[in-house]
Amino acid sequence: MVWPLGLVFWGRAWTLVAWCELRQAYRMFRLDRIGRLQLVAKNFETTDTISLQHYLEQVKCSE
């Protein structure tokens, strides 16, 4: 299960930035490679450590 946080367009492909519950980490998924999708009625709330803003800060610090 992933929490969708944002969409990014990288040249020729849309990419989903998400929080992955299985790996407990941010992950990126190319939309054109997602073969199956199951929507659930579960909602999530972003936190100080799980959000698009936090992800962008982590990427910026790793440069």
Contacts in CASP RR format, 6 or more apart in sequence:
PFRMAT RR
TARGET T0000
AUTHOR 0000-0000-0000
METHOD contacts of the structure
MODEL  1
MVWPLGLVFWGRAWTLVAWCELRQAYRMFRLDRIGRLQLVAKNFETTDTI
SLQHYLEQVKCSE
1 20 0 8 1.000
1 21 0 8 1.000
1 22 0 8 1.000
1 40 0 8 1.000
1 42 0 8 1.000
2 16 0 8 1.000
2 18 0 8 1.000
2 19 0 8 1.000
2 20 0 8 1.000
2 21 0 8 1.000
2 27 0 8 1.000
2 29 0 8 1.000
3 18 0 8 1.000
3 19 0 8 1.000
3 21 0 8 1.000
3 44 0 8 1.000
3 46 0 8 1.000
3 50 0 8 1.000
4 16 0 8 1.000
4 17 0 8 1.000
4 18 0 8 1.000
5 17 0 8 1.000
5 18 0 8 1.000
5 19 0 8 1.000
5 26 0 8 1.000
5 46 0 8 1.000
5 51 0 8 1.000
5 52 0 8 1.000
5 55 0 8 1.000
6 16 0 8 1.000
6 17 0 8 1.000
6 18 0 8 1.000
6 52 0 8 1.000
7 14 0 8 1.000
7 15 0 8 1.000
7 16 0 8 1.000
7 17 0 8 1.000
7 31 0 8 1.000
8 14 0 8 1.000
8 15 0 8 1.000
8 17 0 8 1.000
8 28 0 8 1.000
9 15 0 8 1.000
13 30 0 8 1.000
13 31 0 8 1.000
13 32 0 8 1.000
14 30 0 8 1.000
14 31 0 8 1.000
14 32 0 8 1.000
15 28 0 8 1.000
15 29 0 8 1.000
15 30 0 8 1.000
15 31 0 8 1.000
16 28 0 8 1.000
16 29 0 8 1.000
16 30 0 8 1.000
16 31 0 8 1.000
16 34 0 8 1.000
17 26 0 8 1.000
17 28 0 8 1.000
17 52 0 8 1.000
17 55 0 8 1.000
18 26 0 8 1.000
18 27 0 8 1.000
18 28 0 8 1.000
18 29 0 8 1.000
19 25 0 8 1.000
19 26 0 8 1.000
19 27 0 8 1.000
19 50 0 8 1.000
20 26 0 8 1.000
20 27 0 8 1.000
26 55 0 8 1.000
26 58 0 8 1.000
46 52 0 8 1.000
48 54 0 8 1.000
END
